[in-house]
Amino acid sequence: MPRVIYTHPTGEHREVEVPVGQNLMLGAAAHGIEGIVGDCGGAMSCATCHVIVDAAFAALLPAPDDTESQMLDFTAAPREANSRLSCQIVMSDRLDGIAIRIADPQV
């Protein structure tokens, strides 16, 4: 099963397996990863699952659509070049080892 490396703002890393087809927000929730709030449950209406994707993996992701891009403009933490909503990143074998940093603050 492919792996995700979640990095907290404190620098703590957790590497977990996330099933292919599941988004990274749900993967974090399933493993008790703190910091990714996901208030809307993945409906892309809250931006509380804001993460910054490692540059090596950002190029493997499709560009954010207009709705995700607009939501990223209103996150609690400043938007960065590789900012994404983790509810919009769907795990695949190609993303095995993806490293993401949890934005701080989320709310």
Phi, psi and omega per residue, in radians:
M1 nan 2.435 -3.125
P2 -1.162 2.692 -3.067
R3 -1.959 2.641 3.033
V4 -2.184 2.407 3.044
I5 -1.884 1.923 3.102
Y6 -1.648 2.254 3.093
T7 -2.028 2.162 3.102
H8 -1.346 2.783 3.077
P9 -0.999 -0.407 3.111
T10 -1.317 -0.215 -3.103
G11 1.759 -0.176 3.122
E12 -1.163 2.355 3.132
H13 -1.909 2.494 2.962
R14 -2.341 2.215 3.098
E15 -1.852 2.184 -3.116
V16 -2.375 2.802 3.055
E17 -1.590 2.367 3.107
V18 -2.216 2.218 -3.101
P19 -1.079 2.527 3.032
V20 -0.988 2.339 3.133
G21 1.665 -0.239 3.114
Q22 -1.632 2.505 3.117
N23 -1.408 2.814 -3.029
L24 -1.245 -0.392 3.050
M25 -1.173 -0.830 3.116
L26 -1.149 -0.613 3.071
G27 -1.069 -0.722 3.105
A28 -1.129 -0.790 -3.137
A29 -1.078 -0.720 -3.111
A30 -1.125 -0.428 -3.105
H31 -1.888 0.173 3.105
G32 1.170 0.526 3.100
I33 -1.304 2.073 3.141
E34 -1.450 2.642 3.061
G35 1.898 -0.446 3.038
I36 -1.697 1.841 -3.004
V37 -1.349 -0.955 3.127
G38 1.084 0.796 -3.098
D39 -0.933 -0.618 -3.057
C40 -1.531 -0.028 3.121
G41 1.288 0.266 3.101
G42 1.760 0.220 -3.140
A43 -1.466 0.070 3.125
M44 1.020 0.810 3.132
S45 -2.270 0.177 -3.114
C46 -2.311 -0.475 -3.126
A47 1.114 0.418 3.113
T48 -1.638 0.333 3.036
C49 -2.147 0.524 -3.105
H50 -1.119 2.223 3.082
V51 -2.363 2.822 3.046
I52 -1.994 2.112 -3.061
V53 -1.519 2.361 3.065
D54 -0.956 2.409 -3.056
A55 -0.972 -0.602 -3.128
A56 -1.111 -0.480 -3.125
F57 -1.759 -0.382 -3.109
A58 -1.008 -0.646 -3.131
A59 -1.196 -0.326 3.134
L60 -1.469 -0.198 -3.093
L61 -1.627 2.570 3.008
P62 -1.151 2.676 3.115
A63 -1.089 2.583 3.086
P64 -1.096 2.482 3.079
D65 -1.327 3.097 -3.062
D66 -1.043 -0.692 -3.123
T67 -1.149 -0.821 3.115
E68 -1.091 -0.731 3.130
S69 -1.057 -0.735 3.103
Q70 -1.134 -0.730 3.126
M71 -1.103 -0.655 3.137
L72 -1.159 -0.392 3.086
D73 -1.258 -0.239 -3.063
F74 -2.111 0.415 3.111
T75 -1.293 2.729 3.133
A76 -1.151 -0.702 3.069
A77 -1.557 2.553 3.139
P78 -0.992 2.449 3.090
R79 -1.189 2.416 3.087
E80 -2.020 2.995 -3.086
A81 -0.978 -0.657 -3.105
N82 -1.869 0.424 3.100
S83 -1.168 2.421 3.075
R84 -2.559 2.846 2.961
L85 -1.617 2.178 -3.064
S86 -1.157 -0.332 3.071
C87 -1.242 -0.218 -3.121
Q88 -1.826 0.040 3.096
I89 -1.806 1.910 -3.103
V90 -1.675 2.208 -3.082
M91 -1.154 2.441 3.057
S92 -2.490 2.891 3.088
D93 -1.052 -0.562 -3.137
R94 -1.089 -0.484 -3.101
L95 -1.626 0.167 -3.133
D96 -0.922 2.180 3.140
G97 1.587 0.106 -3.116
I98 -0.967 2.360 3.135
A99 -1.940 2.201 3.088
I100 -2.282 2.533 3.091
R101 -1.857 2.270 -3.141
I102 -1.330 2.201 -3.135
A103 -1.204 2.568 3.138
D104 -2.353 2.180 0.018
P105 -1.528 2.902 3.060
Q106 -1.631 -0.583 -3.126
V107 -2.266 nan nan
